[in-house]
């Protein structure tokens, strides 16, 4: 499938993209029905009782769109930039491990799908395919780093990312210790314990040996070493408080991702969209140049628009990309992104915003339930 133009979903006469599914809920049903119970638990599960997973979805329901009328919406432009990279829509693929569990081509196919939708894929350190294989397909790839206690290994991965054309380095900061897993995620991890990522130990190894592949000593002071180690823009993933967002900005970080690790880190009933407004407002108040992205339970174009209205520059999707990969490979990933882009263009028209830059806080309202 060829790359799409920024307004293709709208100017093609409101035509829906070709896909093997009509909505994301249907995509989830099709994909998860194909998986073993163990794989389903591994991908769908969260930390503890799953409060964080549920909180992300519930947080979206606390916002509504404000319809506007009699605005010329004959042309809708969903394009924007992320860290200076032009993209057709403000939706990127979040880092998640072992795409090879759902499709042999794994992250190579995911990268192809993101490339053909003209957006960014963030490649996990837990990838099932090498950095070289993934970046060889072209497109825009960021590399997500799990920083372990072996700093030599961390430096090797940073250098590999730079050598093979990754456009940014994304440090995941919210997993200093293993998560408290409930029965669902424990069963899931046990079912794929044999699977070995390219750059990390097998995912079930920590449960057996107690060895964790993140350096628990890391602090904000270590970012100076990271900055010296790479010329790439640095993104910090896992920010959930104003305090940490301000420290990141003060540290010269290029971007942050408001994220609770898809509900797989801290089991608490606070979703990313609950904290995004205060984080974005605090950074705006200090005139920070730090770009703000958000992930956590995004399924629809209306939710993307809400996030942009509340201060995000873009959003990232995790589990839906795996569902799309399982159902349709690279084409499925592209179709998913096209579907969300079509929905985004539609709701932009209905709230009277013809460009991403025109989306502001007046387009949404909080809902009291």
N, C-alpha and C positions, 0 to 999 in steps of 0.2 A: 504494500500500500504506500503510495507516495505521500510526502509530507503535505499537510493541509495549510492553507493560507489562514491568517488570523480571523477572517470573517466568513470562512467557507460554510460553517454550519448555518449561518443566517442568510447569506446572500444566495445560497442555493435554493431558495424558496422554502425555507423552514423544513427542509428535508432531514429526516433523522439519519444518522450514520448507519451503514450496514453493520450488523452485529448478530451474534447468535443468541442475544438476550435483549429484552425490552427495557429492563431497569436493573439497578444494582441488587435489589433484593432477589430478583429472579436469578441473577448471576451467582449470588451467594448460594442459593438453593442447589443450582446445577453443580457447582464446583464441589461443595461439601458433601454432596451425595456420592461423589466419585471417590472420596477419600476413605481410608480406613479410620476406625474410631480413634486410634492413637494419633494419626496425622492430623485429624480434625481437632483433637484436643490440643495438640501442640500449637497449631496456627491460631485457633480461635480463642484459646484460653488466656487468662490473665493471672496476675499475682493474687495470692490469698483467696478470698471469696469472690474475686472478680468485680469488686466495687469500682475499681478504676476504669475497667472496660465499660461498664454500664454508665458510669458518670460522664464519660465522653459523649455518648449518644444523648443522654438526658440534657446535657448542657446546651446542645443545639436547639432543643425545644424551648429554651428560655428566651429565644429571640424570634421576632417576626419581621417580615418585609413590609415596607410602606409603599403601597402602589401610588404611582403618579400617572396623570393622563395628559393627552394632547401635547406630547413631546415628539418631535421628529425622530423616529427610531428606525428610519429606512436603512441605516448602516450602523452595525454594531461591531466594535473592535475589541476583541478579548485579549489582544496581545499586550505584553509588558516586558520588563526585563527583571532578571534576578542576578544580583552581583554583576550587573552589566551585560549579562547574556540575554539576547532577545529570545523570547519564547512565545508560542502562539496562544497560550492560556496560562494563568497563574496557578497551575496545578502540576506538582512534580511527584515522582515516585520516591517514597520514603525508603530508607535502608531497612531491609529485613534479610535474615539469613537463609541460606540453603534453598534457593528457588529450584534447585535440582530435585528436591523432594516432590515437586508437583509436575515437573516437566524435565526430561533429560537435558535439554538445551539450557535450562535454568536462566541465569542472569543474562546470558547472551541474547536470548529471545526477549527478555524484559527490556534490555537496552535498545533492541531493534524497535520494539513497540513505542518506547518513549521517543526515539529518534524520528520515527515516522509521524508522530504527533507533534514534533518540534518542541519538545520540552526536556527537562532535566531528569536523569535518573541518579539517585544517590546509592552507590554500591556499598554494601556492607562488608566489613572485615570478615563476617561469617559467610561470605559468598561461597557457593559451590563451584564457581568457575573463576579462573584467574583474572587478575586485572588486565593482563595482556589480551585475553580472549574477548573480554567485555568491551574494552575501549577500541578494539579493532573494527567493530561494526560502525564506528563513527558516532555522531551525535554528541551530546553534552553530558558528561559523567562527572559527578563529584564522588570523592571517596570518604567513607565513614570509618573513623579510626576508633577501635577499642584499644586503649593504651594500657598495656600490661606492664608487669614489673621489669621485664627485659627491655631496657631502653634501646638496645641495639636492634632488636626486632622491630620496635616501633619506628626507629629511624629507617630501617630497610623498607617498611611498608610506605612510609612517607615518600621516600625516594622513588619507589616503584610507581606510586600514584603520579608523581611529577613527571617521571620519564615517559609514561604512557599516556599523557595528555589529559589527566583529570583536571577539572577546572577549579576545584575548591577542595578543601580538607574539612571534614565534618567530624568534630570530636564529640562522641557520646559521653556525657558526664554524669548520668543519673543511675549508673550501675556499679558503684564502688564495691558493693558486696552482693552475694547472690540474693535474689528476691525470695520472699517467703511464699512458697508455692502451695496452692491448694490441691485437692485431689485431681482436678481436671488437668492442670498444667503438669503435675508430677507424672501422671499417666502418659501425657503427651511427650514429655522429655524422655521417659523410659522407652517409648516406642521408637524414637529416632536416635537413641544413644549411640548407635554404631556409625551414624552419619558424621563424616569429618569435613568441616569447612576447609577452605584452602589455607587460611592463615590463623586458625584458632584450633584448640583441642576439640575432640568430639564433644558434642553438646551435653552428653550425659556424664562426662568425666568428673565434673565438679561434684556431682551428687555422690559419686563413689569415693573420690579421693580427697574432697574438700579443697582442691586447688582451684582458685578462681583466676580468670585471665584478665583481670583489671587491677591496676595498681591502686591499692587502698590509701597510699600515701599522697596521691596527687592533690595539688591545691592550685589556687590561682597563680601562685608564684611560678609554677612549672610552665605556664604559658609563654614565659620569656624564652625558655628552651625550644618550645614548639615554634615560636615565631622565627628563631634563628635557624631552625631546621628546614624551613620551607618558605618559598616566595608566594605560595598559593594563598588565596583568601582563606581565612579561618572562620568556621561556623561552629558554635557551641549548641549542641542538642541536649534537651532535658531541662530547660529553664521553666520554672513554675512559680517564681516569686519576683516581685519588683526588686527586692534587694539584690538577687543574683543578676537580674537583667542590667541593673545599674553598674554593678561591678564589671560585668562583661563589656559594657560600653566604655567604661573608664579604662579597661585593659586594652582597648584598641581592637576588640573583636569585630570582624566585618559583619557578622550576622548571628542571630540566635534563632533557635527553633523552640517555640513554646511546645513542650511535649512531656507526657508522662509515660513514654515508652509503650504507647498503645495499651496502657493499663497493666503493663507487665513489670513495673518497678515497685512503686509504693501503692499498697492496696488501701486507697482512701477515696471517699466519694466526692472528689473535686475533679471536674473535667477541664480540659485545656481552654475551652471557650468560656469557662467561669473566670479564668485569670487573665486571658488575653487583653481585655479592655484596660485593666489597670496597668499592665506591663507596657502596653503600647503608649498609654497616656504619660507614664513616667518618663519613658525615653523621649517622647516628644517635648516634654517640659524642659528637659536639659539639652534639647537640640542635638541629640545623639545622631550620628550618621549610621548607626548600626541598623541593618535591615532586620525586619521581624517576620518570621514564618511560623506556621502553626500546623500541627497534625493532631490526630485523635478523633476517630469516628466519622470522618468526612465521607459522605456518600452521594451528595447531590449538589448541583450547581447553585441552588439557593443557599446552601450552607457555605459554599465558597464565597459568594457575594457577601454574606453576613460577616465572615472573617475579614474580608477586605475593608468593609465598612467600619469594623472595630479596630483597624490599625495594622492588620497583617499585609505584607506585600504579596504573599502567596501561601498556598497550603500544600501539604504532602499527604499522599494516600498510601497506606500500607497493605492491610489485608485485602482490599478490593483488587489490588494489582495481582496478588497471588491467585485470587479467584479467576480473574480474567486470563492469567497465564495458563491455568489448569484447563479452562474451557476452550480457549482459542489460540494459545501460544502468542507469538508476537502480534499477530493480527488482533487477537482478543484484547491485548493491552492497549493497542491503538484505538480499537473500537470503544473501550471503556473511557479513554481520555476524550475521544470525540463526543461521546454521549454526555459527559460532564460539561464539555465545552458548549454543546448545543443547549443544555439546560441553563448554563450560565448566561449565554447570549439572550435566551428567552426571558429570564428574570431581570436582566439588565434593562431590557426594553420596558418591562412592566413597572420598574421603579424609576424609569426616566434617565438612566445613565447609558450613554452611548460609547463610553470608553472606560477602561479600568481606572484612569486618573479621575474620572468623574464620580466614582463611588466613594461616598463619605458617610458619616454617622447619621445624616438625615434620612438615609435609605432604610434604616432599621429601627426597631423599637423593642425594648425589653418587655417580656410577657410575665405577668404576675399570675401564678396558678395556685 
